[in-house]
Amino acid sequence: MAPHHPAFSGAWARDYGPVRALLRGRLPEAWVGWADVLLDECALNDAVHEGIAAKLVPDAPSLLQSAAGDGRALPRDVRAVLFDTYFLTLRAPCSPAEVAAQLLRRIRVVRDDLAANGLYPAAASSRAEKPDALRTARVEEIERTVPRLLGRIARDCVRLSTPEARAPSPTRAYEHPLEGSGSHGT
């Protein structure tokens, strides 16, 4: 990300505000019955994000903070465009089926890459160089089940893109994250 911009940050995403509110425990009314589950997933997301940051930017808290004060402040719309171009994202109105098709293409590419290279490719940093935050039992279980989780995300994506898809319901039985939809935010 640093070659794209030295201060690259997830805060540049157009949807950062609502997502940040969720990650900090401010839940919309519709999620009240799922608060514990969602907050647990947010804590996992935070731990993984911190672990990846510790591995990739070991000498600073973040790219954004390490580049602070260098006079490169950019207008918000420019930062949003840089964020979208890094992730090859075009924002335009589209149907749930179009969103599902895009997600399925991305999942296929990730699964193909994992099949060819594994989660820790020989040419990249080794598993032994993982920060402690990425060595928890929960994170390592997710690592072992990534292909299966991607398959479940694909299944749920297709299921939820149909016209008869229903919104999450607090009365629906909760499935353990490793046995459910696989939506971990990692």
C-alpha positions as CSV (number, residue, x, y, z in Angstrom):
1,M,0.0,0.0,0.0
2,A,2.9,2.4,0.7
3,P,3.9,2.6,-2.9
4,H,0.4,3.6,-3.8
5,H,0.6,6.4,-1.2
6,P,2.9,6.7,1.8
7,A,0.0,7.5,4.1
8,F,-2.5,5.0,2.7
9,S,-5.3,4.3,5.2
10,G,-8.5,2.4,5.5
11,A,-10.0,5.7,6.7
12,W,-9.9,6.8,3.1
13,A,-12.7,4.4,2.1
14,R,-16.0,6.1,1.3
15,D,-17.8,3.7,3.6
16,Y,-15.4,4.1,6.5
17,G,-17.7,6.2,8.7
18,P,-20.5,3.6,9.1
19,V,-18.0,0.7,9.3
20,R,-15.9,2.5,11.9
21,A,-19.1,3.0,14.0
22,L,-19.7,-0.8,13.9
23,L,-16.1,-1.6,14.8
24,R,-16.4,0.7,17.8
25,G,-19.5,-1.0,19.0
26,R,-22.2,1.5,17.9
27,L,-24.7,-0.8,16.4
28,P,-27.8,0.0,14.3
29,E,-31.1,-0.8,15.9
30,A,-31.6,-3.8,13.6
31,W,-28.4,-5.5,15.1
32,V,-29.3,-5.1,18.7
33,G,-30.1,-8.9,19.1
34,W,-26.7,-9.7,17.5
35,A,-24.6,-7.3,19.5
36,D,-22.4,-9.8,21.3
37,V,-21.7,-11.8,18.1
38,L,-21.0,-8.7,16.1
39,L,-18.7,-7.2,18.7
40,D,-16.8,-10.4,19.0
41,E,-16.2,-10.4,15.2
42,C,-15.2,-6.8,15.4
43,A,-12.6,-7.6,18.1
44,L,-11.3,-10.4,15.9
45,N,-11.0,-8.0,13.0
46,D,-9.2,-5.5,15.2
47,A,-6.7,-8.1,16.4
48,V,-6.0,-9.4,12.9
49,H,-5.6,-5.8,11.5
50,E,-3.2,-5.0,14.3
51,G,-1.2,-8.2,13.7
52,I,-0.9,-7.5,10.0
53,A,0.1,-3.9,10.7
54,A,2.8,-5.1,13.1
55,K,4.1,-7.4,10.4
56,L,4.0,-5.0,7.5
57,V,4.8,-1.7,9.3
58,P,6.9,-2.8,12.3
59,D,8.5,0.5,13.0
60,A,5.3,2.6,13.1
61,P,1.7,2.4,14.3
62,S,0.4,2.8,10.7
63,L,1.3,4.1,7.3
64,L,-0.9,7.1,7.9
65,Q,0.7,7.9,11.3
66,S,4.3,7.3,10.0
67,A,3.6,9.8,7.1
68,A,2.0,12.4,9.4
69,G,3.3,15.9,9.1
70,D,5.0,15.4,5.7
71,G,2.8,18.0,4.0
72,R,0.9,15.5,1.9
73,A,-2.6,16.2,3.1
74,L,-5.0,15.3,0.3
75,P,-8.7,16.3,-0.1
76,R,-11.1,13.7,1.0
77,D,-12.4,12.9,-2.5
78,V,-8.9,12.4,-3.7
79,R,-8.1,10.0,-0.8
80,A,-11.3,8.1,-1.6
81,V,-10.3,7.7,-5.3
82,L,-6.9,6.5,-4.3
83,F,-8.4,4.0,-2.0
84,D,-10.9,2.7,-4.7
85,T,-8.2,2.5,-7.3
86,Y,-5.9,0.5,-5.0
87,F,-8.7,-2.1,-4.6
88,L,-9.8,-1.8,-8.2
89,T,-13.3,-0.6,-7.1
90,L,-15.7,1.3,-9.3
91,R,-18.6,2.7,-7.3
92,A,-21.8,2.8,-9.3
93,P,-25.4,1.7,-8.7
94,C,-25.7,-2.1,-9.3
95,S,-28.1,-4.9,-8.5
96,P,-27.5,-7.5,-5.7
97,A,-26.8,-10.0,-8.5
98,E,-24.0,-7.8,-9.9
99,V,-22.5,-7.4,-6.5
100,A,-22.6,-11.2,-6.0
101,A,-21.0,-11.8,-9.4
102,Q,-18.1,-9.4,-8.5
103,L,-17.6,-11.0,-5.1
104,L,-17.7,-14.5,-6.7
105,R,-15.0,-13.5,-9.2
106,R,-12.8,-12.1,-6.4
107,I,-13.3,-15.3,-4.3
108,R,-12.3,-17.5,-7.3
109,V,-9.1,-15.5,-7.7
110,V,-8.3,-15.7,-4.0
111,R,-9.0,-19.5,-4.0
112,D,-6.9,-20.0,-7.1
113,D,-4.0,-18.1,-5.5
114,L,-4.3,-20.1,-2.3
115,A,-4.3,-23.3,-4.2
116,A,-1.2,-22.3,-6.2
117,N,0.8,-20.6,-3.4
118,G,-0.8,-21.4,0.0
119,L,-1.4,-18.8,2.6
120,Y,2.4,-18.3,3.1
121,P,4.1,-18.5,-0.3
122,A,7.7,-19.5,-0.3
123,A,8.8,-16.2,-1.9
124,A,7.1,-14.1,0.8
125,S,7.6,-13.7,4.6
126,S,7.4,-16.9,6.4
127,R,4.9,-18.2,8.9
128,A,7.6,-18.0,11.6
129,E,7.6,-14.2,11.3
130,K,4.0,-13.8,12.4
131,P,3.4,-11.3,15.2
132,D,1.7,-12.7,18.4
133,A,-1.6,-11.2,17.5
134,L,-1.8,-13.6,14.5
135,R,-0.8,-16.6,16.6
136,T,-4.0,-17.0,18.6
137,A,-5.9,-20.2,18.3
138,R,-8.9,-18.5,16.7
139,V,-6.8,-16.8,14.0
140,E,-4.9,-20.0,13.2
141,E,-8.1,-21.9,13.0
142,I,-9.4,-19.4,10.4
143,E,-6.1,-19.7,8.5
144,R,-6.6,-23.5,8.3
145,T,-10.1,-23.1,7.0
146,V,-9.7,-20.2,4.6
147,P,-10.7,-22.1,1.5
148,R,-13.8,-23.6,3.2
149,L,-14.7,-20.1,4.6
150,L,-14.4,-18.6,1.1
151,G,-16.7,-21.3,-0.2
152,R,-19.3,-20.4,2.5
153,I,-19.0,-16.7,1.7
154,A,-19.7,-17.5,-1.9
155,R,-22.7,-19.7,-1.0
156,D,-24.1,-17.0,1.2
157,C,-23.4,-14.3,-1.4
158,V,-25.5,-16.2,-4.0
159,R,-28.2,-17.0,-1.5
160,L,-28.5,-13.4,-0.3
161,S,-28.4,-11.9,-3.8
162,T,-31.8,-13.5,-4.7
163,P,-35.0,-11.4,-4.5
164,E,-36.4,-13.6,-1.7
165,A,-33.3,-13.0,0.5
166,R,-34.2,-11.8,3.9
167,A,-32.3,-9.4,6.2
168,P,-30.4,-10.8,9.3
169,S,-32.8,-11.7,12.0
170,P,-32.0,-11.6,15.7
171,T,-34.2,-14.6,16.2
172,R,-32.2,-16.8,13.8
173,A,-30.0,-19.3,15.6
174,Y,-26.4,-18.1,15.7
175,E,-23.8,-20.3,14.0
176,H,-20.3,-20.4,15.3
177,P,-18.1,-18.2,13.0
178,L,-16.1,-21.2,11.8
179,E,-19.2,-23.2,11.0
180,G,-21.4,-20.4,9.7
181,S,-21.3,-18.0,6.9
182,G,-17.5,-17.3,7.2
183,S,-17.9,-13.6,7.2
184,H,-15.1,-12.6,9.5
185,G,-14.0,-9.3,8.0
186,T,-10.5,-10.5,7.6
